[in-house]
Amino acid sequence: MKRLCIAILPFLLISCAANIQSSFTSQYKPLTIEDKVAFLDIQNPVPENAKKIGEAKYGDSGFSTSCDFNTNLISARKLARANGANIVKVISKSTPDLWSSCYRIKVEFYFYEGDVTKLSQYQLQIN
């Protein structure tokens, strides 16, 4: 019984986070922690000359607990920085409901040569 509990423990720990599926068609030099990443919500347009380099989908793994909107965006920012993207654009989002306690979002990652701080964007709220 003790071995069974020890064998199951890693799966329970891993499944507390949101399920993330991502794909990138291009990869740029990773960004540093000082480099800004803009969050564009559904209503915020992507600049015309920004280049799409990937996308990701954040969903519920079944036992997810850390999957609110801002936590998913923080995770998306890490993924963006690792792949050289400086814009995270939310293309769809579903709020928690009867079937899931998580925000389910789809995002696209873009590289933009302009100043991302000048873009109209979502302000990340850290509690």
Backbone as a ProteinNet text record, in pm:
[ID]
protein_1_A
[PRIMARY]
MKRLCIAILPFLLISCAANIQSSFTSQYKPLTIEDKVAFLDIQNPVPENAKKIGEAKYGDSGFSTSCDFNTNLISARKLARANGANIVKVISKSTPDLWSSCYRIKVEFYFYEGDVTKLSQYQLQIN
[TERTIARY]
82.6	0	86.7	193.5	283.1	347.7	387.4	448.8	349.9	224.5	120.7	102.4	98.3	84.3	202.9	323.1	444	443.4	394.1	388.9	287	178.2	72.2	104.4	181.3	210.4	263.1	361.9	409.6	300.1	209.8	102	5.2	-20.3	-108.1	-44.2	84.7	154.1	161.7	187.9	197.7	61.3	-44.4	-176.1	-242.4	-176.1	-234.9	-225.2	-137.6	-121.6	-211.8	-228	-309.2	-239.8	-318.7	-266.5	-228.6	-104.1	-55.6	-11.3	-65.9	-23.7	25.2	150.6	205.1	278.2	286.1	364.7	419.3	541.7	608.3	658.8	634	680.7	815.5	847.1	975.8	1023.4	1153.5	1208.1	1313.3	1301.4	1396	1483.8	1579.8	1667.5	1581.5	1601.4	1521.1	1534.2	1425.6	1425	1476.1	1530	1574.9	1458	1477.9	1374.1	1344.9	1441.1	1420.7	1339.6	1338.4	1261.9	1112.1	1040.3	896	820	713.1	621.3	482.2	416.9	283	177.2	71.6	-44.1	-158.5	-199.9	-312	-433.2	-537.5	-660.8	-736.9	-849.9	-926.5	-953.1	-987.6	-1022.6	-900.5	-780.5	-660.1	-602.5	-588.2	-537.3	-386.4	-343.1	-200.4	-148.3	-30.5	25	42.9	24.1	29.7	160.5	271.8	400.6	456.1	373.5	416	412.1	509.5	517.2	474.5	374.1	327.4	432.3	471.4	572.1	523.1	404.2	354.9	218.8	172.4	43.9	43.3	-50.6	-64	-209.1	-242.4	-376.2	-360.9	-428.3	-425.4	-561.1	-559.4	-684.6	-676.3	-778.7	-790.1	-734	-648.8	-592.5	-677.3	-783.9	-869.9	-857.7	-736.1	-712.8	-646.1	-666.6	-598	-646.4	-551.8	-586	-526.9	-412.3	-346.9	-370.9	-494.3	-527.2	-620.8	-606.4	-685.7	-626.7	-694.8	-654.7	-512.6	-482.2	-350.3	-238.5	-264.6	-163.9	-132.7	-234.7	-212.5	-130.6	-158.6	-81.5	63.7	87.2	224.8	300.3	233.5	293	318.2	223.1	239.6	356.2	375.3	487.3	620.7	631.7	755	781.2	675.5	687.6	724.8	665.1	696.5	843.6	890.5	1030.1	1127.2	1097.5	1185.6	1198.1	1094.8	1094.1	1113.4	1141.9	1171	1049.5	933.3	812.3	795.9	754.8	732.9	586.8	499	354.2	283.4	195.7	106.5	-34.5	-99.1	-232.2	-335.3	-432	-541.1	-640.1	-664.8	-758	-893.2	-895.7	-1022.9	-1005.2	-1112.5	-1107.3	-1245.3	-1242.8	-1364.1	-1347	-1446.1	-1438.9	-1472.1	-1432.5	-1468.2	-1620.3	-1661.1	-1803	-1829.4	-1943.9	-1981.9	-1886.7	-1829.3	-1745.5	-1597.9	-1554.9	-1413.3	-1396.5	-1303	-1274.5	-1166	-1122.9	-1012.6	-1059.5	-978.5	-990.5	-926.7	-993.4	-936.1	-909.7	-784.2	-749.9	-665.5	-678	-590.9	-516	-385.3	-303.1	-216.7	-179.1	-81.3	37.7	155.6	279	332.5	372.9	422.8	556.7	636	756.5	730	755.2	729.3	854.7	900.3	1022.7	1001.7	878	848.1	851.9	810.6	807.7	675.1	679	555.6	490.6	565.3	506.4	408.6	414.2	324.3	191.6	180.2	59	-49.2	-174.3	-287.7	-295.6	-289.4	-278.6	-345.3	-358.5	-414	-308.5	-349.3	-258.1	-267.7	-159.4	-153.8	-173.3	-258.1	-286.6	-227.5	-130.3	-63.2	-113.6	-167.1	-221.2	-116.3
-119.8	0	125.8	123.1	239.1	265.1	159	174.5	233.5	191.1	243	392.8	436.2	579.5	658.7	603.8	672.3	678.3	573.9	571.3	671.3	694	783.9	930	956.7	1093.1	1183.8	1143.2	1233.3	1273.3	1181	1212.8	1314.7	1305.1	1402.2	1540.1	1545.4	1673.7	1739.7	1662.4	1715.1	1762.7	1694.3	1724.8	1846.8	1912.6	2031.1	2154.3	2154.2	2267.6	2249.7	2359.2	2353.1	2265.8	2206.4	2128.7	2226.8	2220.9	2314.8	2238.2	2279.3	2224.1	2340.8	2334.9	2447.1	2397.1	2485.3	2457.6	2589.3	2583.6	2701.4	2670.8	2763.8	2747.8	2814.8	2912.6	2982.5	2999.7	3011.5	3035.1	3144.4	3241.8	3352.7	3339.5	3428.5	3431.1	3452.6	3370.3	3387.9	3529.1	3578.9	3710.9	3701.9	3811.5	3817.3	3858.6	3851.5	3890.6	4040.6	4119.4	4263.8	4298.8	4210	4235	4228.9	4326.3	4335.1	4239.8	4183.1	4099.4	4160	4191	4250.4	4140.6	4162.1	4072.9	4143.1	4087.7	4143.8	4055.2	4112.4	4037.4	4030.5	3967.5	3944.7	4074.9	4181.8	4308	4390.4	4356.4	4431.3	4378.2	4463.6	4415.8	4390.4	4296.4	4268.7	4369.1	4429.1	4522	4452.5	4529	4473.2	4403.1	4457.4	4399.7	4300	4252.5	4149.1	4013.5	3927.4	3797.3	3687.3	3609.7	3498.8	3388.1	3343.4	3237.7	3112.7	3117.8	2998.8	3019	2913.6	2917.8	2816.9	2835.2	2742.5	2738.1	2628.3	2608.8	2565.1	2636.3	2606.6	2550	2429.7	2366	2303.3	2231.8	2166.2	2024.9	1986.7	1851.5	1752.6	1799.6	1713.1	1740.3	1769.8	1801.3	1937.1	2025	2154	2245.2	2315	2413.6	2550.3	2554.9	2681.5	2711.7	2753.9	2771.4	2889.8	2994.1	3114.1	3190.1	3292.6	3365.4	3421.6	3488.4	3549.2	3445.8	3335.6	3229.7	3170.1	3150.1	3100	3200.3	3329.7	3430.5	3436.3	3418.8	3415.9	3297.7	3184	3067	3094.1	3160.4	3194.4	3290.5	3383.4	3477	3402.6	3303.9	3224.2	3150.4	3091.9	3020.7	3116.8	3234.7	3336.1	3376.6	3409	3450.3	3341.9	3217.6	3106.4	3091.3	3134.2	3119.5	3250.4	3359.4	3487.1	3569.1	3538	3615.3	3728	3845.7	3956.3	4002.9	3927	3951.7	3818.6	3817.4	3704.1	3755.3	3699.1	3742.5	3635.8	3671.2	3579.5	3580.2	3462.3	3455.5	3397.5	3321.8	3275.3	3241.6	3257.2	3220.5	3176.1	3076.1	3024.9	3035.8	3092.5	3110	2978.4	2965.8	2845.3	2826.3	2701.3	2671.2	2541.2	2483	2360.1	2244.5	2243.2	2131.6	2149.7	2273	2297.7	2417.7	2407.9	2518.8	2609.8	2582	2656	2749.5	2852.8	2929.9	2846.4	2831.9	2766.1	2873.9	2889.5	2996.1	2941.8	3008.5	2984	3114.2	3104	3222.3	3201.5	3312.9	3312.9	3395.1	3355	3424.2	3497.4	3622.5	3705.5	3768.3	3794.3	3874.7	4008.8	4115.2	4251	4334.6	4401.6	4480.4	4617.3	4660.1	4789.7	4783.7	4892.1	4904.2	4848.9	4733.3	4669.6	4745.9	4831.4	4908.2	5013.2	5047.2	5146.5	5085.6	4952.2	4885.1	4888.5	4901.3	4888.8	4741.8	4714.7	4576.3	4549.1	4421.6	4374.2	4394.9	4448.3	4466.9	4345.8	4271	4152.1	4189.3	4115.2	4142.1	4030.4	4067.6	3970.6	3991.6	3885	3894.2	3859
0	0	0	78.6	86.2	-49.5	-118	-251.1	-351.6	-342.2	-430.5	-409.2	-284.1	-253.8	-305.6	-290.2	-338.3	-490.7	-556.8	-703	-758.4	-688.6	-734.7	-705	-602.7	-559.5	-671.2	-752.4	-859.4	-958.7	-989.7	-1083.9	-1025.3	-896.8	-831.9	-827.6	-802.8	-797.7	-934.6	-1036.1	-1172	-1221.8	-1184.5	-1238.8	-1174.5	-1077.8	-1015.2	-1104	-1199.2	-1290.1	-1411.4	-1485	-1607.2	-1711.3	-1797.3	-1908.7	-2019.6	-2068.1	-2169.1	-2293.4	-2408.4	-2537	-2621.1	-2665	-2742.4	-2865.8	-2964.6	-3084.9	-3138	-3187.1	-3241.2	-3381	-3473.8	-3611.2	-3630.9	-3547	-3549.9	-3407.3	-3393.9	-3261.2	-3272.3	-3185.4	-3181.2	-3057.8	-3048.4	-2931.9	-2807.3	-2702.5	-2580	-2522.5	-2467.4	-2405.5	-2262.3	-2213.9	-2075.3	-1986.4	-1858.3	-1762.9	-1772.4	-1820.9	-1836.8	-1961.1	-2059.3	-2181.7	-2151.9	-2201.1	-2177.2	-2269.3	-2214.9	-2291.1	-2274.4	-2385.5	-2382.3	-2382.4	-2303.1	-2301.8	-2374.3	-2486.3	-2560.5	-2538.7	-2479.1	-2457.9	-2590.7	-2590.9	-2713.9	-2788.9	-2716.5	-2781.9	-2826.1	-2781.3	-2818.7	-2949.4	-3052.1	-3180.8	-3179.7	-3262.4	-3282.5	-3384.3	-3361.5	-3461.3	-3596.4	-3703.6	-3839.4	-3872.2	-3828.6	-3867.2	-3765.9	-3672.4	-3577.6	-3648.8	-3617.6	-3682.2	-3584.6	-3623.8	-3540.9	-3542	-3420.7	-3413.4	-3340.8	-3282.1	-3214.3	-3151.9	-3086.2	-3019.3	-2905.3	-2813.4	-2700.8	-2655.2	-2591.4	-2537.6	-2391.4	-2302.6	-2159.8	-2120.3	-2062.5	-2024.5	-1886.9	-1853	-1724	-1735.3	-1639.3	-1641.1	-1560.9	-1501.6	-1422.3	-1273.2	-1227.6	-1087	-1072.8	-1168.3	-1171.3	-1059.3	-997.7	-895	-928	-991.8	-1026.4	-1173.5	-1204.2	-1345.4	-1367.6	-1283.6	-1307	-1426.1	-1471.4	-1592.1	-1580.5	-1469.6	-1454.1	-1440.7	-1372.6	-1360.2	-1496.7	-1578.6	-1714.3	-1796.3	-1779.8	-1853.9	-1807.2	-1678.6	-1628.7	-1690.3	-1699	-1763.6	-1912	-1978	-2120.4	-2140.2	-2046.3	-2057.7	-2050.6	-1961.8	-1952.7	-2083.1	-2139.7	-2266	-2378.9	-2378	-2478.7	-2470.3	-2350.7	-2333.9	-2379.7	-2347	-2384.9	-2536.2	-2609.7	-2755.7	-2831.1	-2757.7	-2822	-2860.5	-2807.9	-2840.1	-2737.7	-2786	-2692.5	-2689	-2753.8	-2745.1	-2721.5	-2621.7	-2596.8	-2624.3	-2725.2	-2766.5	-2731	-2646.7	-2612.2	-2728.4	-2786	-2898.6	-2857.6	-2747	-2692.6	-2545.4	-2469.8	-2328.4	-2281.6	-2194.4	-2132.2	-1982.3	-1917.5	-1772.8	-1702.4	-1575.8	-1500.3	-1498.4	-1499.7	-1501.5	-1425.9	-1448.1	-1380.9	-1411.9	-1532.6	-1577.3	-1546.3	-1522.7	-1497.4	-1404.8	-1313.4	-1222.2	-1279.4	-1401.5	-1464.2	-1575.4	-1598.1	-1720.9	-1830.4	-1942.5	-2059.2	-2161.9	-2199.5	-2293.9	-2408.5	-2522.1	-2636.7	-2661.2	-2680	-2703.8	-2827.1	-2885.9	-2995.3	-2949.6	-2996	-2961.3	-3083.8	-3063.3	-3172.5	-3135.4	-3239.7	-3223.7	-3290.9	-3217	-3265.5	-3244	-3350.4	-3341.1	-3278.5	-3264	-3203.3	-3050.9	-2989.1	-2843.8	-2791.5	-2727.1	-2680.3	-2565.1	-2497.3	-2386.8	-2437.5	-2565.3	-2624.7	-2671.4	-2668.8	-2715.1	-2607.5	-2651.3	-2560.9	-2520	-2389.4	-2345.8	-2212.1	-2182	-2055.5	-1945.9	-1832.5	-1720.5	-1628.9	-1621.7	-1538	-1392.8	-1324.4	-1183.6	-1099.7	-1016.5	-930.2	-787.7	-730.1	-593.2	-491.5
[MASK]
+++++++++++++++++++++++++++++++++++++++++++++++++++++++++++++++++++++++++++++++++++++++++++++++++++++++++++++++++++++++++++++++

